[in-house]
Amino acid sequence: MLGGVDLVRFTQSLSSATSLEQLERAFLAGFGQLLDAQIYGYNLFDPITGTLVWFARANVSDTFVARYSHEARELDPLRARAFGEGKVAYNRTMMSAEEWAESVVYRRAYRLHGIEHVVEVPLTMWGKVCGNLHFGSTDRDYGPEDIALAEALGAVIAGTVERLDARRSLERERDHALAALELTGTPVVITDPNATEPRLNDAAKKLVAEVVDGDARLYELLARPASHDGFSRRIEVELASGEHATIHGHSNPVPYDEGGLVAVLELEREHPGLAPGPLAALTPREQQVAVLVVDGLADREIAERLCLSHHTVTQYVKRIYRKIQVDSRVGLTRVLLTSRQR
């Protein structure tokens, strides 16, 4: 049986697993020695459908698995108690050795490996029993301390699975959000302390490529302040075209992630040829669109320049017309340039 230091290390290896595969490897590497178990394993079930989604097992034959799954599982009193009552089940506290020897689950499955002592531990996840940890031996009696230790390890396994599931859900939500943002053309950057490079969507890549020393300026935008809250930062940049511009970065920590950030970027170009008067009624993004309209760009060209969708630019143009009280590109250009001349 493992000592105290080894027990701590084993528990840490379970709780720090970053995937179900790593959790399985950690479990199989140490559990058998920990409780002097001849056979051991665990099963994980989908909380909604109840279907088996993952299993780990050691020292059992395929014949045992087939017989137990197809002939004996539904008649297993230990499993019934673990799943039905959410309590640990130990065959030697539930029945005599003779009763165990006569049980269907022993005769059809456990007898293949001579397993006389079996413990079944329910794994509670998401508020319900969604798995089971099981182990057994030919002649090893399991006392209260063994049962308590098995329950504690079962809780560690269940907690790790819940954490991994939450992380997978978060990653799916992030990927869905990023896919949606690709459609709108908003530049988005996602960072992860475990990743050596930030993740940029296409719009962000275009923006960074347009900036002189773009990578360095991006890291300047994403540098965290002392606070762990969200933050905004703006930096003056030079564009590859020779223009000067300002990048606004708005960053927030990713919920439940280990230090990740999601940042939305906005490039504001300078346009010295226009007076600020009429533009003051517009938002920064509307000002950008208005400037490009005056430069003679069509909606599709503006969309490509600003990394926006064509539909989004069209809506911006309509709002600009309404705010400045014009009804055409010619009218907008006349108002802005006339204001400049005054």
C-alpha positions as a Markdown table, in Angstrom:
| # | Residue | x | y | z |
|---|---|---|---|---|
| 1 | Met | 0.0 | 0.0 | 0.0 |
| 2 | Leu | 1.3 | 3.5 | -0.9 |
| 3 | Gly | 2.6 | 5.8 | 1.8 |
| 4 | Gly | 1.4 | 9.3 | 2.7 |
| 5 | Val | 3.7 | 11.1 | 0.2 |
| 6 | Asp | 2.8 | 8.7 | -2.6 |
| 7 | Leu | -0.9 | 9.2 | -1.8 |
| 8 | Val | -0.6 | 12.9 | -2.1 |
| 9 | Arg | 1.3 | 12.6 | -5.3 |
| 10 | Phe | -1.3 | 10.2 | -6.7 |
| 11 | Thr | -4.2 | 12.5 | -5.7 |
| 12 | Gln | -2.4 | 15.4 | -7.3 |
| 13 | Ser | -1.9 | 13.5 | -10.5 |
| 14 | Leu | -5.7 | 12.8 | -10.7 |
| 15 | Ser | -6.8 | 16.3 | -9.9 |
| 16 | Ser | -4.3 | 18.0 | -12.3 |
| 17 | Ala | -5.2 | 15.9 | -15.3 |
| 18 | Thr | -5.9 | 18.0 | -18.4 |
| 19 | Ser | -7.8 | 15.4 | -20.3 |
| 20 | Leu | -9.8 | 12.2 | -19.8 |
| 21 | Glu | -6.9 | 10.3 | -21.3 |
| 22 | Gln | -4.4 | 11.7 | -18.8 |
| 23 | Leu | -6.9 | 11.0 | -15.9 |
| 24 | Glu | -7.1 | 7.4 | -17.0 |
| 25 | Arg | -3.3 | 7.0 | -17.2 |
| 26 | Ala | -2.9 | 8.5 | -13.7 |
| 27 | Phe | -5.6 | 6.3 | -12.2 |
| 28 | Leu | -4.3 | 3.1 | -13.7 |
| 29 | Ala | -0.7 | 3.9 | -12.6 |
| 30 | Gly | -1.4 | 4.1 | -8.9 |
| 31 | Phe | -4.8 | 2.9 | -7.8 |
| 32 | Gly | -4.1 | -0.8 | -7.6 |
| 33 | Gln | -1.1 | -0.4 | -5.2 |
| 34 | Leu | -3.0 | 2.1 | -3.1 |
| 35 | Leu | -5.8 | -0.3 | -2.1 |
| 36 | Asp | -4.1 | -3.6 | -2.9 |
| 37 | Ala | -6.7 | -4.2 | -5.5 |
| 38 | Gln | -6.4 | -7.0 | -8.0 |
| 39 | Ile | -8.9 | -5.6 | -10.4 |
| 40 | Tyr | -10.0 | -2.0 | -10.6 |
| 41 | Gly | -11.5 | 0.6 | -12.9 |
| 42 | Tyr | -14.2 | 3.3 | -13.3 |
| 43 | Asn | -17.0 | 4.1 | -15.7 |
| 44 | Leu | -18.4 | 7.5 | -16.8 |
| 45 | Phe | -21.9 | 7.9 | -18.2 |
| 46 | Asp | -23.6 | 10.7 | -20.0 |
| 47 | Pro | -25.7 | 12.6 | -17.4 |
| 48 | Ile | -28.6 | 13.0 | -19.9 |
| 49 | Thr | -28.7 | 9.8 | -21.9 |
| 50 | Gly | -27.0 | 7.4 | -19.4 |
| 51 | Thr | -24.8 | 6.0 | -22.2 |
| 52 | Leu | -21.2 | 5.0 | -21.4 |
| 53 | Val | -18.8 | 7.7 | -22.5 |
| 54 | Trp | -15.5 | 6.6 | -20.9 |
| 55 | Phe | -14.1 | 3.7 | -19.0 |
| 56 | Ala | -10.8 | 2.7 | -17.4 |
| 57 | Arg | -10.1 | -0.9 | -16.3 |
| 58 | Ala | -7.1 | -3.0 | -15.2 |
| 59 | Asn | -6.5 | -6.8 | -14.9 |
| 60 | Val | -9.8 | -8.0 | -16.3 |
| 61 | Ser | -10.3 | -10.2 | -19.3 |
| 62 | Asp | -12.6 | -9.3 | -22.3 |
| 63 | Thr | -14.7 | -12.3 | -21.4 |
| 64 | Phe | -15.3 | -10.8 | -17.9 |
| 65 | Val | -16.3 | -7.5 | -19.5 |
| 66 | Ala | -18.7 | -9.2 | -22.0 |
| 67 | Arg | -20.3 | -11.4 | -19.4 |
| 68 | Tyr | -20.7 | -8.6 | -16.9 |
| 69 | Ser | -22.1 | -6.1 | -19.5 |
| 70 | His | -24.5 | -8.5 | -21.2 |
| 71 | Glu | -25.5 | -11.0 | -18.5 |
| 72 | Ala | -24.8 | -9.8 | -15.0 |
| 73 | Arg | -24.8 | -6.0 | -14.8 |
| 74 | Glu | -28.6 | -5.6 | -14.3 |
| 75 | Leu | -28.5 | -8.3 | -11.6 |
| 76 | Asp | -25.5 | -6.8 | -9.7 |
| 77 | Pro | -26.7 | -5.8 | -6.2 |
| 78 | Leu | -23.6 | -3.6 | -5.6 |
| 79 | Arg | -24.2 | -1.6 | -8.7 |
| 80 | Ala | -27.9 | -1.3 | -7.8 |
| 81 | Arg | -27.0 | 0.2 | -4.5 |
| 82 | Ala | -24.3 | 2.5 | -5.8 |
| 83 | Phe | -26.6 | 4.0 | -8.6 |
| 84 | Gly | -29.9 | 3.7 | -6.8 |
| 85 | Glu | -29.0 | 4.9 | -3.4 |
| 86 | Gly | -25.8 | 6.8 | -4.2 |
| 87 | Lys | -23.9 | 4.8 | -1.5 |
| 88 | Val | -20.8 | 2.8 | -1.4 |
| 89 | Ala | -21.5 | -0.9 | -1.7 |
| 90 | Tyr | -19.1 | -3.7 | -0.4 |
| 91 | Asn | -20.3 | -7.2 | -1.0 |
| 92 | Arg | -19.0 | -8.6 | 2.3 |
| 93 | Thr | -21.2 | -6.1 | 4.3 |
| 94 | Met | -24.2 | -6.8 | 2.1 |
| 95 | Met | -24.1 | -10.6 | 2.1 |
| 96 | Ser | -22.3 | -13.7 | 3.3 |
| 97 | Ala | -19.5 | -15.3 | 1.3 |
| 98 | Glu | -21.9 | -18.2 | 0.5 |
| 99 | Glu | -24.5 | -15.7 | -0.8 |
| 100 | Trp | -21.9 | -14.0 | -2.9 |
| 101 | Ala | -20.8 | -17.3 | -4.4 |
| 102 | Glu | -24.4 | -18.1 | -5.4 |
| 103 | Ser | -25.1 | -14.7 | -6.9 |
| 104 | Val | -25.4 | -14.3 | -10.7 |
| 105 | Val | -22.9 | -11.6 | -10.9 |
| 106 | Tyr | -20.2 | -13.8 | -9.2 |
| 107 | Arg | -21.0 | -16.9 | -11.1 |
| 108 | Arg | -21.1 | -15.2 | -14.5 |
| 109 | Ala | -18.3 | -12.7 | -14.1 |
| 110 | Tyr | -16.3 | -12.3 | -11.0 |
| 111 | Arg | -15.7 | -16.0 | -10.7 |
| 112 | Leu | -13.5 | -15.8 | -13.8 |
| 113 | His | -10.8 | -14.0 | -11.8 |
| 114 | Gly | -11.7 | -15.5 | -8.3 |
| 115 | Ile | -12.8 | -12.1 | -7.0 |
| 116 | Glu | -14.3 | -12.6 | -3.5 |
| 117 | His | -14.2 | -9.0 | -2.3 |
| 118 | Val | -15.8 | -6.1 | -4.4 |
| 119 | Val | -16.3 | -2.5 | -3.6 |
| 120 | Glu | -18.5 | -0.2 | -5.8 |
| 121 | Val | -18.2 | 3.6 | -5.3 |
| 122 | Pro | -20.8 | 6.0 | -6.9 |
| 123 | Leu | -19.3 | 9.0 | -8.7 |
| 124 | Thr | -21.5 | 12.0 | -8.3 |
| 125 | Met | -21.2 | 14.7 | -11.0 |
| 126 | Trp | -23.6 | 17.5 | -11.9 |
| 127 | Gly | -25.7 | 16.6 | -8.9 |
| 128 | Lys | -26.4 | 13.0 | -9.9 |
| 129 | Val | -24.6 | 9.6 | -10.0 |
| 130 | Cys | -23.0 | 9.6 | -13.4 |
| 131 | Gly | -20.3 | 6.9 | -12.9 |
| 132 | Asn | -18.8 | 4.3 | -10.7 |
| 133 | Leu | -15.4 | 3.4 | -9.3 |
| 134 | His | -15.0 | -0.3 | -8.6 |
| 135 | Phe | -12.2 | -2.6 | -7.3 |
| 136 | Gly | -11.8 | -6.0 | -5.9 |
| 137 | Ser | -9.4 | -8.8 | -4.8 |
| 138 | Thr | -9.4 | -12.5 | -4.1 |
| 139 | Asp | -8.7 | -12.3 | -0.3 |
| 140 | Arg | -8.2 | -8.7 | 0.7 |
| 141 | Asp | -10.8 | -7.5 | 3.3 |
| 142 | Tyr | -11.6 | -3.8 | 3.0 |
| 143 | Gly | -12.2 | -2.0 | 6.2 |
| 144 | Pro | -13.8 | 1.4 | 7.0 |
| 145 | Glu | -10.6 | 3.3 | 6.3 |
| 146 | Asp | -10.2 | 1.7 | 2.9 |
| 147 | Ile | -13.8 | 2.5 | 2.0 |
| 148 | Ala | -13.4 | 6.1 | 3.2 |
| 149 | Leu | -10.2 | 6.5 | 1.1 |
| 150 | Ala | -12.0 | 5.0 | -2.0 |
| 151 | Glu | -14.9 | 7.5 | -1.5 |
| 152 | Ala | -12.4 | 10.4 | -1.3 |
| 153 | Leu | -10.6 | 9.3 | -4.4 |
| 154 | Gly | -13.9 | 8.9 | -6.2 |
| 155 | Ala | -14.7 | 12.5 | -5.3 |
| 156 | Val | -11.4 | 13.6 | -6.8 |
| 157 | Ile | -12.1 | 11.7 | -10.0 |
| 158 | Ala | -15.6 | 13.2 | -10.2 |
| 159 | Gly | -14.4 | 16.7 | -9.5 |
| 160 | Thr | -11.7 | 16.4 | -12.2 |
| 161 | Val | -14.3 | 15.1 | -14.8 |
| 162 | Glu | -16.6 | 18.0 | -14.0 |
| 163 | Arg | -13.7 | 20.5 | -14.4 |
| 164 | Leu | -12.7 | 19.0 | -17.7 |
| 165 | Asp | -16.3 | 19.1 | -18.9 |
| 166 | Ala | -16.6 | 22.7 | -17.9 |
| 167 | Arg | -13.4 | 23.6 | -19.7 |
| 168 | Arg | -14.6 | 21.8 | -22.9 |
| 169 | Ser | -17.9 | 23.6 | -22.7 |
| 170 | Leu | -16.1 | 26.9 | -22.3 |
| 171 | Glu | -13.9 | 26.1 | -25.3 |
| 172 | Arg | -16.9 | 25.2 | -27.4 |
| 173 | Glu | -18.6 | 28.5 | -26.4 |
| 174 | Arg | -15.4 | 30.4 | -27.2 |
| 175 | Asp | -15.1 | 28.7 | -30.6 |
| 176 | His | -18.8 | 29.4 | -31.4 |
| 177 | Ala | -18.4 | 33.0 | -30.4 |
| 178 | Leu | -15.2 | 33.3 | -32.5 |
| 179 | Ala | -17.0 | 31.8 | -35.5 |
| 180 | Ala | -19.8 | 34.3 | -35.1 |
| 181 | Leu | -17.3 | 37.2 | -34.8 |
| 182 | Glu | -15.6 | 36.0 | -38.0 |
| 183 | Leu | -18.9 | 36.7 | -39.8 |
| 184 | Thr | -19.1 | 40.3 | -38.5 |
| 185 | Gly | -15.4 | 40.9 | -39.1 |
| 186 | Thr | -14.6 | 42.2 | -35.6 |
| 187 | Pro | -10.9 | 41.7 | -34.7 |
| 188 | Val | -10.7 | 39.4 | -31.7 |
| 189 | Val | -7.7 | 38.0 | -29.9 |
| 190 | Ile | -7.8 | 35.2 | -27.4 |
| 191 | Thr | -4.8 | 34.4 | -25.1 |
| 192 | Asp | -4.1 | 31.4 | -22.9 |
| 193 | Pro | -1.2 | 31.2 | -20.4 |
| 194 | Asn | -0.6 | 27.6 | -21.6 |
| 195 | Ala | -0.3 | 28.6 | -25.3 |
| 196 | Thr | 2.9 | 30.1 | -26.7 |
| 197 | Glu | 1.0 | 32.2 | -29.2 |
| 198 | Pro | -2.3 | 34.2 | -29.0 |
| 199 | Arg | -5.2 | 33.1 | -31.1 |
| 200 | Leu | -6.3 | 35.7 | -33.7 |
| 201 | Asn | -9.3 | 35.6 | -35.9 |
| 202 | Asp | -8.9 | 36.7 | -39.6 |
| 203 | Ala | -10.0 | 40.2 | -38.9 |
| 204 | Ala | -7.4 | 40.6 | -36.1 |
| 205 | Lys | -4.7 | 39.1 | -38.3 |
| 206 | Lys | -5.4 | 41.7 | -41.0 |
| 207 | Leu | -5.3 | 44.5 | -38.5 |
| 208 | Val | -2.0 | 43.4 | -37.1 |
| 209 | Ala | -0.5 | 42.9 | -40.5 |
| 210 | Glu | -1.4 | 46.5 | -41.4 |
| 211 | Val | 0.5 | 47.9 | -38.4 |
| 212 | Val | 4.3 | 48.5 | -38.3 |
| 213 | Asp | 5.8 | 46.1 | -35.8 |
| 214 | Gly | 2.3 | 44.7 | -35.4 |
| 215 | Asp | 3.1 | 41.7 | -33.2 |
| 216 | Ala | 5.0 | 43.9 | -30.7 |
| 217 | Arg | 2.2 | 46.5 | -30.6 |
| 218 | Leu | -0.3 | 43.7 | -30.0 |
| 219 | Tyr | 1.5 | 42.4 | -27.0 |
| 220 | Glu | 1.7 | 46.0 | -25.7 |
| 221 | Leu | -2.1 | 46.1 | -25.9 |
| 222 | Leu | -2.6 | 42.8 | -24.2 |
| 223 | Ala | -0.1 | 43.4 | -21.3 |
| 224 | Arg | -2.1 | 42.9 | -18.1 |
| 225 | Pro | -2.2 | 45.7 | -15.5 |
| 226 | Ala | -2.0 | 44.9 | -11.8 |
| 227 | Ser | -5.7 | 44.4 | -11.6 |
| 228 | His | -7.2 | 41.1 | -12.6 |
| 229 | Asp | -10.4 | 42.8 | -14.0 |
| 230 | Gly | -11.1 | 43.7 | -17.5 |
| 231 | Phe | -9.1 | 46.6 | -19.0 |
| 232 | Ser | -9.0 | 48.9 | -22.0 |
| 233 | Arg | -5.9 | 50.4 | -23.6 |
| 234 | Arg | -5.1 | 52.6 | -26.6 |
| 235 | Ile | -1.8 | 53.0 | -28.4 |
| 236 | Glu | -0.7 | 55.2 | -31.2 |
| 237 | Val | 0.7 | 53.2 | -34.2 |
| 238 | Glu | 2.1 | 53.7 | -37.6 |
| 239 | Leu | 0.5 | 51.8 | -40.5 |
| 240 | Ala | 2.4 | 50.2 | -43.4 |
| 241 | Ser | 0.8 | 52.8 | -45.6 |
| 242 | Gly | 2.6 | 55.5 | -43.7 |
| 243 | Glu | -0.6 | 56.7 | -42.0 |
| 244 | His | -0.8 | 57.2 | -38.3 |
| 245 | Ala | -3.7 | 55.6 | -36.4 |
| 246 | Thr | -4.8 | 54.5 | -32.9 |
| 247 | Ile | -5.7 | 51.0 | -31.8 |
| 248 | His | -8.2 | 50.6 | -29.0 |
| 249 | Gly | -8.1 | 47.3 | -27.2 |
| 250 | His | -10.8 | 46.1 | -24.8 |
| 251 | Ser | -9.8 | 43.0 | -22.8 |
| 252 | Asn | -11.7 | 40.8 | -20.4 |
| 253 | Pro | -10.7 | 37.6 | -18.5 |
| 254 | Val | -12.2 | 34.4 | -19.8 |
| 255 | Pro | -14.7 | 33.0 | -17.2 |
| 256 | Tyr | -13.5 | 29.8 | -15.5 |
| 257 | Asp | -10.3 | 29.8 | -17.6 |
| 258 | Glu | -6.9 | 29.7 | -16.0 |
| 259 | Gly | -5.8 | 33.3 | -16.8 |
| 260 | Gly | -7.0 | 33.6 | -20.4 |
| 261 | Leu | -8.1 | 36.8 | -22.0 |
| 262 | Val | -10.4 | 37.8 | -24.8 |
| 263 | Ala | -9.7 | 41.1 | -26.5 |
| 264 | Val | -11.6 | 43.1 | -29.1 |
| 265 | Leu | -9.6 | 45.5 | -31.2 |
| 266 | Glu | -10.6 | 48.6 | -33.1 |
| 267 | Leu | -8.4 | 50.6 | -35.5 |
| 268 | Glu | -9.0 | 54.3 | -35.7 |
| 269 | Arg | -7.4 | 56.0 | -38.6 |
| 270 | Glu | -6.4 | 59.6 | -38.7 |
| 271 | His | -7.8 | 61.7 | -41.5 |
| 272 | Pro | -6.5 | 65.3 | -41.3 |
| 273 | Gly | -8.5 | 66.4 | -44.4 |
| 274 | Leu | -11.8 | 66.5 | -42.5 |
| 275 | Ala | -13.0 | 68.8 | -39.8 |
| 276 | Pro | -14.3 | 67.3 | -36.5 |
| 277 | Gly | -17.6 | 69.3 | -36.5 |
| 278 | Pro | -20.0 | 67.0 | -38.3 |
| 279 | Leu | -18.1 | 63.9 | -37.2 |
| 280 | Ala | -18.7 | 64.7 | -33.6 |
| 281 | Ala | -22.2 | 63.3 | -33.8 |
| 282 | Leu | -20.8 | 59.9 | -34.9 |
| 283 | Thr | -19.3 | 57.0 | -33.0 |
| 284 | Pro | -15.6 | 56.2 | -33.6 |
| 285 | Arg | -16.6 | 53.4 | -35.9 |
| 286 | Glu | -19.1 | 55.5 | -37.8 |
| 287 | Gln | -16.4 | 58.2 | -38.2 |
| 288 | Gln | -14.1 | 55.6 | -39.8 |
| 289 | Val | -16.8 | 54.6 | -42.2 |
| 290 | Ala | -17.7 | 58.2 | -43.0 |
| 291 | Val | -14.0 | 59.0 | -43.8 |
| 292 | Leu | -13.8 | 56.1 | -46.2 |
| 293 | Val | -17.0 | 57.1 | -47.9 |
| 294 | Val | -15.5 | 60.5 | -48.5 |
| 295 | Asp | -12.4 | 58.8 | -49.8 |
| 296 | Gly | -14.6 | 57.2 | -52.5 |
| 297 | Leu | -14.7 | 53.6 | -51.3 |
| 298 | Ala | -17.7 | 51.4 | -51.9 |
| 299 | Asp | -19.4 | 49.6 | -49.1 |
| 300 | Arg | -17.6 | 46.3 | -50.0 |
| 301 | Glu | -14.2 | 48.1 | -50.1 |
| 302 | Ile | -14.9 | 49.7 | -46.7 |
| 303 | Ala | -15.9 | 46.3 | -45.3 |
| 304 | Glu | -12.6 | 44.8 | -46.4 |
| 305 | Arg | -10.6 | 47.7 | -45.1 |
| 306 | Leu | -12.2 | 47.7 | -41.7 |
| 307 | Cys | -12.6 | 43.9 | -41.5 |
| 308 | Leu | -16.4 | 44.2 | -41.3 |
| 309 | Ser | -19.2 | 42.5 | -43.2 |
| 310 | His | -20.8 | 44.2 | -46.1 |
| 311 | His | -24.1 | 44.2 | -44.4 |
| 312 | Thr | -22.6 | 45.9 | -41.3 |
| 313 | Val | -21.1 | 48.7 | -43.3 |
| 314 | Thr | -24.4 | 49.3 | -45.1 |
| 315 | Gln | -26.1 | 49.7 | -41.8 |
| 316 | Tyr | -23.4 | 52.1 | -40.6 |
| 317 | Val | -23.8 | 54.2 | -43.7 |
| 318 | Lys | -27.5 | 54.5 | -43.2 |
| 319 | Arg | -27.0 | 55.6 | -39.6 |
| 320 | Ile | -24.4 | 58.2 | -40.7 |
| 321 | Tyr | -26.8 | 59.6 | -43.3 |
| 322 | Arg | -29.5 | 59.9 | -40.6 |
| 323 | Lys | -27.3 | 61.6 | -38.1 |
| 324 | Ile | -25.8 | 64.1 | -40.5 |
| 325 | Gln | -29.1 | 64.5 | -42.3 |
| 326 | Val | -28.0 | 63.6 | -45.8 |
| 327 | Asp | -29.3 | 61.1 | -48.2 |
| 328 | Ser | -26.4 | 60.2 | -50.4 |
| 329 | Arg | -22.6 | 59.7 | -50.6 |
| 330 | Val | -22.3 | 62.9 | -52.5 |
| 331 | Gly | -24.3 | 64.8 | -49.8 |
| 332 | Leu | -22.1 | 63.3 | -47.1 |
| 333 | Thr | -18.9 | 64.3 | -48.9 |
| 334 | Arg | -20.2 | 67.8 | -49.5 |
| 335 | Val | -21.1 | 68.3 | -45.9 |
| 336 | Leu | -17.8 | 67.0 | -44.5 |
| 337 | Leu | -15.5 | 68.8 | -47.0 |
| 338 | Thr | -17.5 | 72.1 | -46.8 |
| 339 | Ser | -17.2 | 72.0 | -43.0 |
| 340 | Arg | -13.4 | 71.6 | -43.4 |
| 341 | Gln | -13.2 | 74.6 | -45.7 |
| 342 | Arg | -15.0 | 76.8 | -43.2 |
